[in-house]
Amino acid sequence: MLGVRGLLKGDPYGWYKTFEYDAAVIECRDGDRPVLIATQRGDAPLILGALSALPNTGR
């Protein structure tokens, strides 16, 4: 996991409509590919816990 942030200009428009001001974007990588997970701020700890529980495969 690289970090957690709010919505930024350039994020998908649908995220703004779905989350409005209650968004957390979790930034990760899958190998060399960036992965963004958008969720409500209150749900972010659950997702972060699940991501940290995954084994690190070194990819």
CHARMM-style PDB file with segment names, atoms N, HN, CA, C and O in Angstrom:
ATOM      1  N   MET     1       0.834  -1.171   0.000  1.00  0.00      PROA
ATOM      2  CA  MET     1       0.000   0.000   0.000  1.00  0.00      PROA
ATOM      3  C   MET     1       0.884   1.240   0.000  1.00  0.00      PROA
ATOM      4  O   MET     1       1.873   1.311   0.729  1.00  0.00      PROA
ATOM      5  N   LEU     2       0.518   2.214  -0.823  1.00  0.00      PROA
ATOM      6  HN  LEU     2      -0.286   2.157  -1.416  1.00  0.00      PROA
ATOM      7  CA  LEU     2       1.311   3.430  -0.937  1.00  0.00      PROA
ATOM      8  C   LEU     2       0.793   4.565  -0.066  1.00  0.00      PROA
ATOM      9  O   LEU     2       1.577   5.362   0.450  1.00  0.00      PROA
ATOM     10  N   GLY     3      -0.532   4.642   0.101  1.00  0.00      PROA
ATOM     11  HN  GLY     3      -1.169   3.995  -0.318  1.00  0.00      PROA
ATOM     12  CA  GLY     3      -1.070   5.718   0.916  1.00  0.00      PROA
ATOM     13  C   GLY     3      -2.574   5.845   0.794  1.00  0.00      PROA
ATOM     14  O   GLY     3      -3.223   5.121   0.039  1.00  0.00      PROA
ATOM     15  N   VAL     4      -3.105   6.776   1.548  1.00  0.00      PROA
ATOM     16  HN  VAL     4      -2.578   7.364   2.161  1.00  0.00      PROA
ATOM     17  CA  VAL     4      -4.541   7.071   1.543  1.00  0.00      PROA
ATOM     18  C   VAL     4      -4.683   8.571   1.339  1.00  0.00      PROA
ATOM     19  O   VAL     4      -3.942   9.362   1.923  1.00  0.00      PROA
ATOM     20  N   ARG     5      -5.631   8.948   0.512  1.00  0.00      PROA
ATOM     21  HN  ARG     5      -6.232   8.305   0.038  1.00  0.00      PROA
ATOM     22  CA  ARG     5      -5.846  10.363   0.215  1.00  0.00      PROA
ATOM     23  C   ARG     5      -7.319  10.619  -0.052  1.00  0.00      PROA
ATOM     24  O   ARG     5      -8.118   9.686  -0.138  1.00  0.00      PROA
ATOM     25  N   GLY     6      -7.665  11.867  -0.181  1.00  0.00      PROA
ATOM     26  HN  GLY     6      -7.016  12.625  -0.112  1.00  0.00      PROA
ATOM     27  CA  GLY     6      -9.009  12.252  -0.597  1.00  0.00      PROA
ATOM     28  C   GLY     6      -9.098  12.268  -2.112  1.00  0.00      PROA
ATOM     29  O   GLY     6      -8.141  11.915  -2.801  1.00  0.00      PROA
ATOM     30  N   LEU     7     -10.238  12.675  -2.624  1.00  0.00      PROA
ATOM     31  HN  LEU     7     -11.015  12.962  -2.064  1.00  0.00      PROA
ATOM     32  CA  LEU     7     -10.415  12.780  -4.065  1.00  0.00      PROA
ATOM     33  C   LEU     7      -9.564  13.913  -4.625  1.00  0.00      PROA
ATOM     34  O   LEU     7      -9.413  14.965  -4.004  1.00  0.00      PROA
ATOM     35  N   LEU     8      -9.018  13.676  -5.801  1.00  0.00      PROA
ATOM     36  HN  LEU     8      -9.141  12.821  -6.305  1.00  0.00      PROA
ATOM     37  CA  LEU     8      -8.209  14.678  -6.486  1.00  0.00      PROA
ATOM     38  C   LEU     8      -8.787  14.963  -7.857  1.00  0.00      PROA
ATOM     39  O   LEU     8      -9.491  14.135  -8.434  1.00  0.00      PROA
ATOM     40  N   LYS     9      -8.482  16.139  -8.370  1.00  0.00      PROA
ATOM     41  HN  LYS     9      -7.910  16.812  -7.901  1.00  0.00      PROA
ATOM     42  CA  LYS     9      -8.865  16.463  -9.739  1.00  0.00      PROA
ATOM     43  C   LYS     9      -8.257  15.401 -10.650  1.00  0.00      PROA
ATOM     44  O   LYS     9      -7.078  15.071 -10.525  1.00  0.00      PROA
ATOM     45  N   GLY    10      -9.048  14.879 -11.549  1.00  0.00      PROA
ATOM     46  HN  GLY    10     -10.006  15.148 -11.650  1.00  0.00      PROA
ATOM     47  CA  GLY    10      -8.562  13.830 -12.443  1.00  0.00      PROA
ATOM     48  C   GLY    10      -9.031  12.446 -12.045  1.00  0.00      PROA
ATOM     49  O   GLY    10      -8.934  11.512 -12.842  1.00  0.00      PROA
ATOM     50  N   ASP    11      -9.541  12.291 -10.819  1.00  0.00      PROA
ATOM     51  HN  ASP    11      -9.619  13.050 -10.173  1.00  0.00      PROA
ATOM     52  CA  ASP    11     -10.132  11.008 -10.433  1.00  0.00      PROA
ATOM     53  C   ASP    11     -11.430  10.824 -11.219  1.00  0.00      PROA
ATOM     54  O   ASP    11     -12.012  11.802 -11.687  1.00  0.00      PROA
ATOM     55  N   PRO    12     -11.885   9.588 -11.365  1.00  0.00      PROA
ATOM     56  CA  PRO    12     -13.116   9.357 -12.125  1.00  0.00      PROA
ATOM     57  C   PRO    12     -14.289  10.192 -11.604  1.00  0.00      PROA
ATOM     58  O   PRO    12     -14.501  10.295 -10.395  1.00  0.00      PROA
ATOM     59  N   TYR    13     -15.043  10.782 -12.527  1.00  0.00      PROA
ATOM     60  HN  TYR    13     -14.871  10.698 -13.509  1.00  0.00      PROA
ATOM     61  CA  TYR    13     -16.159  11.652 -12.170  1.00  0.00      PROA
ATOM     62  C   TYR    13     -17.180  10.926 -11.294  1.00  0.00      PROA
ATOM     63  O   TYR    13     -17.745  11.523 -10.377  1.00  0.00      PROA
ATOM     64  N   GLY    14     -17.416   9.662 -11.565  1.00  0.00      PROA
ATOM     65  HN  GLY    14     -16.957   9.177 -12.309  1.00  0.00      PROA
ATOM     66  CA  GLY    14     -18.393   8.891 -10.803  1.00  0.00      PROA
ATOM     67  C   GLY    14     -18.073   8.833  -9.321  1.00  0.00      PROA
ATOM     68  O   GLY    14     -18.977   8.718  -8.495  1.00  0.00      PROA
ATOM     69  N   TRP    15     -16.801   8.911  -8.979  1.00  0.00      PROA
ATOM     70  HN  TRP    15     -16.066   9.004  -9.651  1.00  0.00      PROA
ATOM     71  CA  TRP    15     -16.417   8.892  -7.569  1.00  0.00      PROA
ATOM     72  C   TRP    15     -16.955  10.125  -6.855  1.00  0.00      PROA
ATOM     73  O   TRP    15     -17.424  10.034  -5.721  1.00  0.00      PROA
ATOM     74  N   TYR    16     -16.887  11.279  -7.516  1.00  0.00      PROA
ATOM     75  HN  TYR    16     -16.506  11.353  -8.437  1.00  0.00      PROA
ATOM     76  CA  TYR    16     -17.391  12.517  -6.900  1.00  0.00      PROA
ATOM     77  C   TYR    16     -18.888  12.415  -6.661  1.00  0.00      PROA
ATOM     78  O   TYR    16     -19.389  12.838  -5.619  1.00  0.00      PROA
ATOM     79  N   LYS    17     -19.593  11.856  -7.624  1.00  0.00      PROA
ATOM     80  HN  LYS    17     -19.185  11.512  -8.470  1.00  0.00      PROA
ATOM     81  CA  LYS    17     -21.043  11.730  -7.499  1.00  0.00      PROA
ATOM     82  C   LYS    17     -21.409  10.718  -6.421  1.00  0.00      PROA
ATOM     83  O   LYS    17     -22.376  10.922  -5.686  1.00  0.00      PROA
ATOM     84  N   THR    18     -20.657   9.640  -6.317  1.00  0.00      PROA
ATOM     85  HN  THR    18     -19.872   9.475  -6.914  1.00  0.00      PROA
ATOM     86  CA  THR    18     -20.946   8.584  -5.349  1.00  0.00      PROA
ATOM     87  C   THR    18     -20.589   8.990  -3.923  1.00  0.00      PROA
ATOM     88  O   THR    18     -21.386   8.797  -3.005  1.00  0.00      PROA
ATOM     89  N   PHE    19     -19.394   9.551  -3.732  1.00  0.00      PROA
ATOM     90  HN  PHE    19     -18.746   9.707  -4.478  1.00  0.00      PROA
ATOM     91  CA  PHE    19     -18.883   9.789  -2.381  1.00  0.00      PROA
ATOM     92  C   PHE    19     -18.992  11.240  -1.918  1.00  0.00      PROA
ATOM     93  O   PHE    19     -18.949  11.503  -0.717  1.00  0.00      PROA
ATOM     94  N   GLU    20     -19.132  12.176  -2.839  1.00  0.00      PROA
ATOM     95  HN  GLU    20     -19.168  11.962  -3.815  1.00  0.00      PROA
ATOM     96  CA  GLU    20     -19.161  13.595  -2.536  1.00  0.00      PROA
ATOM     97  C   GLU    20     -17.967  13.963  -1.651  1.00  0.00      PROA
ATOM     98  O   GLU    20     -16.829  13.916  -2.118  1.00  0.00      PROA
ATOM     99  N   TYR    21     -18.197  14.325  -0.394  1.00  0.00      PROA
ATOM    100  HN  TYR    21     -19.122  14.363  -0.015  1.00  0.00      PROA
ATOM    101  CA  TYR    21     -17.083  14.737   0.468  1.00  0.00      PROA
ATOM    102  C   TYR    21     -16.688  13.661   1.467  1.00  0.00      PROA
ATOM    103  O   TYR    21     -15.942  13.935   2.408  1.00  0.00      PROA
ATOM    104  N   ASP    22     -17.175  12.447   1.277  1.00  0.00      PROA
ATOM    105  HN  ASP    22     -17.781  12.224   0.513  1.00  0.00      PROA
ATOM    106  CA  ASP    22     -16.914  11.356   2.227  1.00  0.00      PROA
ATOM    107  C   ASP    22     -16.108  10.245   1.558  1.00  0.00      PROA
ATOM    108  O   ASP    22     -16.495   9.078   1.612  1.00  0.00      PROA
ATOM    109  N   ALA    23     -14.997  10.601   0.934  1.00  0.00      PROA
ATOM    110  HN  ALA    23     -14.682  11.549   0.890  1.00  0.00      PROA
ATOM    111  CA  ALA    23     -14.223   9.609   0.180  1.00  0.00      PROA
ATOM    112  C   ALA    23     -12.819   9.442   0.733  1.00  0.00      PROA
ATOM    113  O   ALA    23     -12.200  10.387   1.223  1.00  0.00      PROA
ATOM    114  N   ALA    24     -12.339   8.220   0.638  1.00  0.00      PROA
ATOM    115  HN  ALA    24     -12.841   7.453   0.240  1.00  0.00      PROA
ATOM    116  CA  ALA    24     -10.931   7.903   0.871  1.00  0.00      PROA
ATOM    117  C   ALA    24     -10.484   7.088  -0.332  1.00  0.00      PROA
ATOM    118  O   ALA    24     -11.164   6.149  -0.745  1.00  0.00      PROA
ATOM    119  N   VAL    25      -9.352   7.450  -0.883  1.00  0.00      PROA
ATOM    120  HN  VAL    25      -8.800   8.213  -0.547  1.00  0.00      PROA
ATOM    121  CA  VAL    25      -8.785   6.716  -2.012  1.00  0.00      PROA
ATOM    122  C   VAL    25      -7.517   6.037  -1.507  1.00  0.00      PROA
ATOM    123  O   VAL    25      -6.575   6.695  -1.067  1.00  0.00      PROA
ATOM    124  N   ILE    26      -7.514   4.722  -1.580  1.00  0.00      PROA
ATOM    125  HN  ILE    26      -8.280   4.188  -1.937  1.00  0.00      PROA
ATOM    126  CA  ILE    26      -6.361   3.932  -1.139  1.00  0.00      PROA
ATOM    127  C   ILE    26      -5.520   3.635  -2.378  1.00  0.00      PROA
ATOM    128  O   ILE    26      -6.009   3.062  -3.352  1.00  0.00      PROA
ATOM    129  N   GLU    27      -4.261   4.028  -2.327  1.00  0.00      PROA
ATOM    130  HN  GLU    27      -3.863   4.493  -1.536  1.00  0.00      PROA
ATOM    131  CA  GLU    27      -3.352   3.834  -3.456  1.00  0.00      PROA
ATOM    132  C   GLU    27      -2.466   2.618  -3.192  1.00  0.00      PROA
ATOM    133  O   GLU    27      -1.788   2.534  -2.168  1.00  0.00      PROA
ATOM    134  N   CYS    28      -2.488   1.686  -4.132  1.00  0.00      PROA
ATOM    135  HN  CYS    28      -3.039   1.754  -4.964  1.00  0.00      PROA
ATOM    136  CA  CYS    28      -1.696   0.455  -4.021  1.00  0.00      PROA
ATOM    137  C   CYS    28      -0.999   0.193  -5.348  1.00  0.00      PROA
ATOM    138  O   CYS    28      -1.143   0.960  -6.300  1.00  0.00      PROA
ATOM    139  N   ARG    29      -0.255  -0.880  -5.399  1.00  0.00      PROA
ATOM    140  HN  ARG    29      -0.138  -1.503  -4.625  1.00  0.00      PROA
ATOM    141  CA  ARG    29       0.368  -1.332  -6.641  1.00  0.00      PROA
ATOM    142  C   ARG    29       0.132  -2.824  -6.776  1.00  0.00      PROA
ATOM    143  O   ARG    29       0.125  -3.561  -5.789  1.00  0.00      PROA
ATOM    144  N   ASP    30      -0.061  -3.255  -8.008  1.00  0.00      PROA
ATOM    145  HN  ASP    30      -0.055  -2.656  -8.809  1.00  0.00      PROA
ATOM    146  CA  ASP    30      -0.114  -4.666  -8.353  1.00  0.00      PROA
ATOM    147  C   ASP    30       1.016  -4.880  -9.344  1.00  0.00      PROA
ATOM    148  O   ASP    30       0.853  -4.670 -10.546  1.00  0.00      PROA
ATOM    149  N   GLY    31       2.160  -5.301  -8.829  1.00  0.00      PROA
ATOM    150  HN  GLY    31       2.292  -5.472  -7.853  1.00  0.00      PROA
ATOM    151  CA  GLY    31       3.348  -5.342  -9.663  1.00  0.00      PROA
ATOM    152  C   GLY    31       3.743  -3.922 -10.001  1.00  0.00      PROA
ATOM    153  O   GLY    31       4.031  -3.126  -9.108  1.00  0.00      PROA
ATOM    154  N   ASP    32       3.759  -3.593 -11.293  1.00  0.00      PROA
ATOM    155  HN  ASP    32       3.524  -4.240 -12.019  1.00  0.00      PROA
ATOM    156  CA  ASP    32       4.107  -2.233 -11.694  1.00  0.00      PROA
ATOM    157  C   ASP    32       2.874  -1.394 -12.023  1.00  0.00      PROA
ATOM    158  O   ASP    32       3.004  -0.260 -12.484  1.00  0.00      PROA
ATOM    159  N   ARG    33       1.687  -1.938 -11.791  1.00  0.00      PROA
ATOM    160  HN  ARG    33       1.582  -2.859 -11.417  1.00  0.00      PROA
ATOM    161  CA  ARG    33       0.440  -1.240 -12.091  1.00  0.00      PROA
ATOM    162  C   ARG    33      -0.120  -0.524 -10.864  1.00  0.00      PROA
ATOM    163  O   ARG    33      -0.244  -1.129  -9.800  1.00  0.00      PROA
ATOM    164  N   PRO    34      -0.462   0.768 -11.003  1.00  0.00      PROA
ATOM    165  CA  PRO    34      -1.116   1.450  -9.882  1.00  0.00      PROA
ATOM    166  C   PRO    34      -2.565   0.970  -9.749  1.00  0.00      PROA
ATOM    167  O   PRO    34      -3.246   0.739 -10.748  1.00  0.00      PROA
ATOM    168  N   VAL    35      -3.020   0.825  -8.518  1.00  0.00      PROA
ATOM    169  HN  VAL    35      -2.466   1.013  -7.707  1.00  0.00      PROA
ATOM    170  CA  VAL    35      -4.393   0.424  -8.223  1.00  0.00      PROA
ATOM    171  C   VAL    35      -4.973   1.441  -7.256  1.00  0.00      PROA
ATOM    172  O   VAL    35      -4.373   1.731  -6.221  1.00  0.00      PROA
ATOM    173  N   LEU    36      -6.138   1.983  -7.589  1.00  0.00      PROA
ATOM    174  HN  LEU    36      -6.625   1.747  -8.430  1.00  0.00      PROA
ATOM    175  CA  LEU    36      -6.820   2.930  -6.727  1.00  0.00      PROA
ATOM    176  C   LEU    36      -8.127   2.302  -6.253  1.00  0.00      PROA
ATOM    177  O   LEU    36      -8.903   1.784  -7.055  1.00  0.00      PROA
ATOM    178  N   ILE    37      -8.363   2.354  -4.941  1.00  0.00      PROA
ATOM    179  HN  ILE    37      -7.732   2.775  -4.290  1.00  0.00      PROA
ATOM    180  CA  ILE    37      -9.591   1.834  -4.355  1.00  0.00      PROA
ATOM    181  C   ILE    37     -10.304   3.006  -3.700  1.00  0.00      PROA
ATOM    182  O   ILE    37      -9.788   3.607  -2.757  1.00  0.00      PROA
ATOM    183  N   ALA    38     -11.491   3.329  -4.200  1.00  0.00      PROA
ATOM    184  HN  ALA    38     -11.910   2.841  -4.965  1.00  0.00      PROA
ATOM    185  CA  ALA    38     -12.271   4.429  -3.630  1.00  0.00      PROA
ATOM    186  C   ALA    38     -13.345   3.849  -2.720  1.00  0.00      PROA
ATOM    187  O   ALA    38     -14.013   2.876  -3.069  1.00  0.00      PROA
ATOM    188  N   THR    39     -13.500   4.458  -1.553  1.00  0.00      PROA
ATOM    189  HN  THR    39     -12.957   5.248  -1.270  1.00  0.00      PROA
ATOM    190  CA  THR    39     -14.482   3.999  -0.582  1.00  0.00      PROA
ATOM    191  C   THR    39     -14.898   5.157   0.313  1.00  0.00      PROA
ATOM    192  O   THR    39     -14.303   6.234   0.264  1.00  0.00      PROA
ATOM    193  N   GLN    40     -15.914   4.934   1.126  1.00  0.00      PROA
ATOM    194  HN  GLN    40     -16.397   4.060   1.166  1.00  0.00      PROA
ATOM    195  CA  GLN    40     -16.269   5.932   2.130  1.00  0.00      PROA
ATOM    196  C   GLN    40     -15.183   5.945   3.198  1.00  0.00      PROA
ATOM    197  O   GLN    40     -14.584   4.911   3.494  1.00  0.00      PROA
ATOM    198  N   ARG    41     -14.935   7.096   3.766  1.00  0.00      PROA
ATOM    199  HN  ARG    41     -15.422   7.935   3.526  1.00  0.00      PROA
ATOM    200  CA  ARG    41     -13.861   7.216   4.768  1.00  0.00      PROA
ATOM    201  C   ARG    41     -14.037   6.228   5.915  1.00  0.00      PROA
ATOM    202  O   ARG    41     -13.054   5.661   6.393  1.00  0.00      PROA
ATOM    203  N   GLY    42     -15.251   6.016   6.358  1.00  0.00      PROA
ATOM    204  HN  GLY    42     -16.049   6.477   5.970  1.00  0.00      PROA
ATOM    205  CA  GLY    42     -15.488   5.104   7.469  1.00  0.00      PROA
ATOM    206  C   GLY    42     -15.173   3.654   7.164  1.00  0.00      PROA
ATOM    207  O   GLY    42     -14.933   2.867   8.080  1.00  0.00      PROA
ATOM    208  N   ASP    43     -15.170   3.287   5.880  1.00  0.00      PROA
ATOM    209  HN  ASP    43     -15.364   3.926   5.137  1.00  0.00      PROA
ATOM    210  CA  ASP    43     -14.873   1.913   5.483  1.00  0.00      PROA
ATOM    211  C   ASP    43     -13.383   1.682   5.196  1.00  0.00      PROA
ATOM    212  O   ASP    43     -12.950   0.538   5.057  1.00  0.00      PROA
ATOM    213  N   ALA    44     -12.618   2.738   5.109  1.00  0.00      PROA
ATOM    214  HN  ALA    44     -12.970   3.668   5.221  1.00  0.00      PROA
ATOM    215  CA  ALA    44     -11.205   2.622   4.771  1.00  0.00      PROA
ATOM    216  C   ALA    44     -10.422   1.727   5.746  1.00  0.00      PROA
ATOM    217  O   ALA    44      -9.609   0.928   5.282  1.00  0.00      PROA
ATOM    218  N   PRO    45     -10.621   1.817   7.069  1.00  0.00      PROA
ATOM    219  CA  PRO    45      -9.858   0.948   7.972  1.00  0.00      PROA
ATOM    220  C   PRO    45     -10.093  -0.549   7.712  1.00  0.00      PROA
ATOM    221  O   PRO    45      -9.170  -1.353   7.837  1.00  0.00      PROA
ATOM    222  N   LEU    46     -11.314  -0.914   7.355  1.00  0.00      PROA
ATOM    223  HN  LEU    46     -12.064  -0.260   7.254  1.00  0.00      PROA
ATOM    224  CA  LEU    46     -11.613  -2.313   7.049  1.00  0.00      PROA
ATOM    225  C   LEU    46     -10.831  -2.777   5.821  1.00  0.00      PROA
ATOM    226  O   LEU    46     -10.255  -3.865   5.820  1.00  0.00      PROA
ATOM    227  N   ILE    47     -10.812  -1.957   4.790  1.00  0.00      PROA
ATOM    228  HN  ILE    47     -11.280  -1.073   4.791  1.00  0.00      PROA
ATOM    229  CA  ILE    47     -10.086  -2.305   3.565  1.00  0.00      PROA
ATOM    230  C   ILE    47      -8.588  -2.326   3.829  1.00  0.00      PROA
ATOM    231  O   ILE    47      -7.891  -3.226   3.360  1.00  0.00      PROA
ATOM    232  N   LEU    48      -8.087  -1.351   4.570  1.00  0.00      PROA
ATOM    233  HN  LEU    48      -8.653  -0.621   4.951  1.00  0.00      PROA
ATOM    234  CA  LEU    48      -6.652  -1.327   4.885  1.00  0.00      PROA
ATOM    235  C   LEU    48      -6.248  -2.559   5.694  1.00  0.00      PROA
ATOM    236  O   LEU    48      -5.175  -3.122   5.473  1.00  0.00      PROA
ATOM    237  N   GLY    49      -7.099  -2.977   6.626  1.00  0.00      PROA
ATOM    238  HN  GLY    49      -7.970  -2.520   6.805  1.00  0.00      PROA
ATOM    239  CA  GLY    49      -6.812  -4.184   7.400  1.00  0.00      PROA
ATOM    240  C   GLY    49      -6.761  -5.416   6.524  1.00  0.00      PROA
ATOM    241  O   GLY    49      -5.898  -6.276   6.701  1.00  0.00      PROA
ATOM    242  N   ALA    50      -7.683  -5.505   5.577  1.00  0.00      PROA
ATOM    243  HN  ALA    50      -8.384  -4.807   5.433  1.00  0.00      PROA
ATOM    244  CA  ALA    50      -7.681  -6.653   4.664  1.00  0.00      PROA
ATOM    245  C   ALA    50      -6.440  -6.646   3.781  1.00  0.00      PROA
ATOM    246  O   ALA    50      -5.849  -7.697   3.531  1.00  0.00      PROA
ATOM    247  N   LEU    51      -6.042  -5.468   3.309  1.00  0.00      PROA
ATOM    248  HN  LEU    51      -6.522  -4.614   3.513  1.00  0.00      PROA
ATOM    249  CA  LEU    51      -4.849  -5.391   2.466  1.00  0.00      PROA
ATOM    250  C   LEU    51      -3.588  -5.750   3.252  1.00  0.00      PROA
ATOM    251  O   LEU    51      -2.695  -6.411   2.721  1.00  0.00      PROA
ATOM    252  N   SER    52      -3.512  -5.327   4.491  1.00  0.00      PROA
ATOM    253  HN  SER    52      -4.237  -4.791   4.922  1.00  0.00      PROA
ATOM    254  CA  SER    52      -2.305  -5.620   5.275  1.00  0.00      PROA
ATOM    255  C   SER    52      -2.254  -7.089   5.668  1.00  0.00      PROA
ATOM    256  O   SER    52      -1.179  -7.602   5.981  1.00  0.00      PROA
ATOM    257  N   ALA    53      -3.393  -7.777   5.660  1.00  0.00      PROA
ATOM    258  HN  ALA    53      -4.266  -7.360   5.406  1.00  0.00      PROA
ATOM    259  CA  ALA    53      -3.418  -9.196   6.011  1.00  0.00      PROA
ATOM    260  C   ALA    53      -2.981 -10.078   4.851  1.00  0.00      PROA
ATOM    261  O   ALA    53      -2.686 -11.257   5.049  1.00  0.00      PROA
ATOM    262  N   LEU    54      -2.934  -9.517   3.627  1.00  0.00      PROA
ATOM    263  HN  LEU    54      -3.173  -8.559   3.466  1.00  0.00      PROA
ATOM    264  CA  LEU    54      -2.515 -10.308   2.474  1.00  0.00      PROA
ATOM    265  C   LEU    54      -1.025 -10.583   2.548  1.00  0.00      PROA
ATOM    266  O   LEU    54      -0.258  -9.719   2.972  1.00  0.00      PROA
ATOM    267  N   PRO    55      -0.602 -11.781   2.139  1.00  0.00      PROA
ATOM    268  CA  PRO    55       0.838 -12.059   2.140  1.00  0.00      PROA
ATOM    269  C   PRO    55       1.545 -11.239   1.073  1.00  0.00      PROA
ATOM    270  O   PRO    55       0.999 -10.999  -0.004  1.00  0.00      PROA
ATOM    271  N   ASN    56       2.749 -10.817   1.377  1.00  0.00      PROA
ATOM    272  HN  ASN    56       3.192 -11.012   2.252  1.00  0.00      PROA
ATOM    273  CA  ASN    56       3.559 -10.067   0.430  1.00  0.00      PROA
ATOM    274  C   ASN    56       4.265 -11.058  -0.484  1.00  0.00      PROA
ATOM    275  O   ASN    56       5.127 -11.817  -0.042  1.00  0.00      PROA
ATOM    276  N   THR    57       3.898 -11.049  -1.752  1.00  0.00      PROA
ATOM    277  HN  THR    57       3.197 -10.433  -2.111  1.00  0.00      PROA
ATOM    278  CA  THR    57       4.490 -12.011  -2.699  1.00  0.00      PROA
ATOM    279  C   THR    57       5.730 -11.464  -3.379  1.00  0.00      PROA
ATOM    280  O   THR    57       6.382 -12.166  -4.151  1.00  0.00      PROA
ATOM    281  N   GLY    58       6.060 -10.201  -3.093  1.00  0.00      PROA
ATOM    282  HN  GLY    58       5.530  -9.630  -2.466  1.00  0.00      PROA
ATOM    283  CA  GLY    58       7.256  -9.616  -3.698  1.00  0.00      PROA
ATOM    284  C   GLY    58       7.059  -9.218  -5.134  1.00  0.00      PROA
ATOM    285  O   GLY    58       8.030  -8.909  -5.825  1.00  0.00      PROA
ATOM    286  N   ARG    59       5.819  -9.217  -5.610  1.00  0.00      PROA
ATOM    287  HN  ARG    59       5.031  -9.468  -5.049  1.00  0.00      PROA
ATOM    288  CA  ARG    59       5.566  -8.801  -6.989  1.00  0.00      PROA
ATOM    289  C   ARG    59       5.546  -7.320  -7.101  1.00  0.00      PROA
ATOM    290  OT1 ARG    59       5.346  -6.787  -8.193  1.00  0.00      PROA
TER     291      ARG     59
END
